[in-house]
Amino acid sequence: MEIVCLLFDGITALDIVGPYEVLQRLPEADVKFVARQRGAVRTDSGFLALVADRALDEVTSADVLVIPGGFATRALERDADLLAWIRAIDTTTTWTTSVCTGSMLLVAAGLLEGKEATSHWASLDRLREYGAIPTGQRVVEQGKYVTAAGVSSGIDMALTLVGRIAGDEFAQTVQLGIEYDPQPPFDAGSVDKAPAAVVEVLSGLYARRGIASSSA
Amino acid sequence: MEIVCLLFDGITALDIVGPYEVLQRLPEADVKFVARQRGAVRTDSGFLALVADRALDEVTSADVLVIPGGFATRALERDADLLAWIRAIDTTTTWTTSVCTGSMLLVAAGLLEGKEATSHWASLDRLREYGAIPTGQRVVEQGKYVTAAGVSSGIDMALTLVGRIAGDEFAQTVQLGIEYDPQPPFDAGSVDKAPAAVVEVLSGLYARRGIASSSA
């Protein structure tokens, strides 16, 4: 089971580490972290670096492809080489997945035209620019394409995928292994639940960073 | 706000990346990843490496200290240099925290004697070996000491901490930023909720890896 996780400078770390932590527990998982070139990439904050053991041209297939997000995806939507690599890997996958604005790369690669998909809430409407149909669900399955909402949703996406691949009981074993019994101290994890002032602050921030729909 | 995250070979990646992803969003956060020596550490699976920008002896204080877990902590409980470093940093902290079996290092360092604490469920009883009082709570606050249960619980712990440090509204902004509206596809994230067969499989695994209470 070859699981390929894309890395790039400006990545949001939890976007990829959440799914990795779940998927690496699959039987015979072989997880490969890949970036434009081998070596460390810096996450969006600049505080953390993750290591890609392989360059893009060293990876030509995957059973599961995971594309994470971050502010950096806005520029990567126009990265023809990366999009071509995503399209090429996708021809070999059983599952092609994304977390957060990683779905912007899947749509930019032309993989989700006419399909339902999700993304970070602030980028959700931008999926339409590439012909995908935004949904408010946290995890969206369309055949082999599975997209997840913002950042932390990759954990839910990956558990869903483990259930599909290895069965519900195995997925429950993974869930218990990572003790995923979430108890957030607040209930503000979606735009429907968060106070208006909280949504407003973040929407302004994202517009300035160029990922929000309003800046499209 | 100096946030110091410990790294070591054999770390469980989500243990530290969960809290990092939350805490890095604090106003004026300055997050430092530190390990015995500068450079990459390999996570427990061997598939991923995280980079420590600083060596232990380059970091002498922290506002927030985060100690993650992983199978490797069992050996680190006897690492006198590391425990001395933890004790030294702790004298400077406003908050000393752990995720998963990271609490085994806090108790081994003598910091939680007579205090309530938590850990990964499979290691929970082992806290007693060092004089701490295990609790079944997901996040346990004892003055400046905040311990969290297994792996994914570090996200809940860090959100709790952000609320304490920057107020509830700010913490809600962070929660919405990472779209933390968890919707696990199964309800098996704690030993109370998981099917008995699932608990049994994992308990056997952990006993063989030497982290379970029964192998103490």
Interface residues (C-beta under 8 A of the other chain):
Chain A: T12 A13 L14 V17 G18 Y20 E21 Q24 A29 D30 V31 K32 F33 A40 S45 F47 L48 A49 L50 V51 D53 C100 H120 W121 R138 V139 A149 G150 V151 S152 S153 I155 D156 L159 T160 G163 D168 E169 A171 Q172 T173 Q175 L176 G177 I178 E179 Y180 D181 P182 Q183 P184 P185 F186 A188 G189 S190 V191 K193 A194 P195 A197 V198 V199 V201 L202
Chain B: T12 A13 L14 V17 G18 Y20 E21 Q24 A29 D30 V31 K32 F33 A40 S45 F47 L48 A49 L50 V51 D53 C100 H120 W121 R138 V139 A149 G150 V151 S152 S153 I155 D156 L159 T160 G163 D168 E169 A171 Q172 T173 Q175 L176 G177 I178 E179 Y180 D181 P182 Q183 P184 P185 F186 A188 G189 S190 V191 K193 A194 P195 A197 V198 V199 V201 L202
